[in-house]
């Protein structure tokens, strides 16, 4: 009926107990379900032998040793016995309502997800007890909480050959779940939220597997790379990530119906307005390449009229500044920047404009804005998010202001010690300062060793008449 596949963390302590609970629950479902455990982490092969599951080693990993999603999917697809497969996190316990929902799926490409219930389970669950499922359900409903955020999921049911190519996401580092939802919608597949039909139990745990613990999992270097790989699935700024509000259908215990609730309809409207805005900016780009600058400017202005979020407004501003600078109208660009800052003098808005100037290579205005932010109320950069602090440090470095670059990079690290880019920028600034110091020291030594005579003209007193 279904093939489960998962990768596990090292089987140690509470993690080992939670993962055994999860795997045993999948096996307890019966109905011909297959379980594949992938990876070479400590204990995985032994647990697979103990529980009678398939084990596949040799999963590709990144430089941090984190398993890569594309490798998992490729290997599972190659050996799975069933057409319907489920990638699942190794701490999710499932019950018979999961397979009841799976049995109702059509034989077409699709994606089924569900919100999880967070609950603490102390020790191994007794799956030999005939009433294990009833007791687990009662425990979860009494002591657990269903997540009310719209983030990604913990399991994904789909057809085995549905994905031809998947980016090399680092597992457990955010964004890959958003991408799976985004990719299914982009391909026209139904995305089904089965939360009303499934009690998916997530056993509470820490994030010790990620560098920097929880912060590293969500804001570290691997998480940043995942967000880049996810592309439009996590657009950034004020645009929402693809998540449970983007599903196309709801599965209740009695029906499968289109997702037509007000929040879902509002999300679709928001996506369509964003597409309209994007089309205008794309049209402006094409017209600019064709040197039809007046028409390009009109398209940019239209994008501003249809903008509905601050992020879209910033993209319109970026397009305006790019058009002005590309056509040699630097004075008009400076005037636009001045009008924008007068309209909204907040440090965060100034930072946004400075970032746009930096992207466009307008380092003069970028540096001026940065220094204004840096001097506002002592140092407003300290009140910005770590990413903003890092970008301000970048701007300062690119405009030759090493002191303020170092200060902002350090402020970023103080707020987020796992920010690898800020640490590398600081190291680069220190290396540069060291190189300059070495050159100056060598120059002073050479001067001290020199036997050159100073011309007498330089030593005579300056005459008052001069």
HELIX and SHEET records of a PDB file:
HELIX    1   1 UNK A   13  UNK A   28  1                                  16    
HELIX    2   2 UNK A   44  UNK A   51  1                                   8    
HELIX    3   3 UNK A   69  UNK A   79  1                                  11    
HELIX    4   4 UNK A   96  UNK A  102  1                                   7    
HELIX    5   5 UNK A  132  UNK A  143  1                                  12    
HELIX    6   6 UNK A  176  UNK A  186  1                                  11    
HELIX    7   7 UNK A  213  UNK A  219  1                                   7    
HELIX    8   8 UNK A  221  UNK A  230  1                                  10    
HELIX    9   9 UNK A  231  UNK A  234  5                                   4    
HELIX   10  10 UNK A  244  UNK A  246  5                                   3    
HELIX   11  11 UNK A  262  UNK A  289  1                                  28    
HELIX   12  12 UNK A  293  UNK A  306  1                                  14    
HELIX   13  13 UNK A  310  UNK A  326  1                                  17    
HELIX   14  14 UNK A  330  UNK A  343  1                                  14    
HELIX   15  15 UNK A  347  UNK A  359  1                                  13    
HELIX   16  16 UNK A  363  UNK A  375  1                                  13    
HELIX   17  17 UNK A  380  UNK A  383  5                                   4    
HELIX   18  18 UNK A  386  UNK A  398  1                                  13    
HELIX   19  19 UNK A  402  UNK A  415  1                                  14    
HELIX   20  20 UNK A  420  UNK A  449  1                                  30    
HELIX   21  21 UNK A  456  UNK A  458  5                                   3    
SHEET    1   A 5 UNK A  54  UNK A  56  0                                        
SHEET    2   A 5 UNK A  34  UNK A  38  1                                        
SHEET    3   A 5 UNK A   3  UNK A   7  1                                        
SHEET    4   A 5 UNK A  84  UNK A  88  1                                        
SHEET    5   A 5 UNK A 155  UNK A 159 -1                                        
SHEET    1   B 4 UNK A  92  UNK A  93  0                                        
SHEET    2   B 4 UNK A 200  UNK A 203 -1                                        
SHEET    3   B 4 UNK A 116  UNK A 119  1                                        
SHEET    4   B 4 UNK A 145  UNK A 146 -1                                        
SHEET    1   C 4 UNK A 110  UNK A 113  0                                        
SHEET    2   C 4 UNK A 190  UNK A 193  1                                        
SHEET    3   C 4 UNK A 249  UNK A 251  1                                        
SHEET    4   C 4 UNK A 256  UNK A 258 -1                                        
END                                                                             
